Amino acid sequence: MGFEWLKPGVILGSLIYAVIGVAVFWVAFVIIDKITPYDLWREIVEKQNMALGLVVAAMSLGICVIVAAAIH
């Protein structure tokens, strides 16, 4: 049984890729928030727009899957 995943280089690489993935997701989400004609935060939180919340959740998962596949 090998413990290659416990090596410092592997852990550091995983952390770097995780930070890159979160940064790419954040940039993509900000871009999508800017190109929509209304404020997503106000619509979801203040106006309780559940349909928009589901669309944004699906979009977020889609972006995350694409980023994870690109990093993998």
Secondary structure, DSSP 8 states (H G I E B T S, - for coil): ---GGGSHHHHHHHHHHHHHHHHHHHHHHHHHHHHSSS-HHIIIIIS--HHHHHHHHHHHHHHHHHHHHHH-
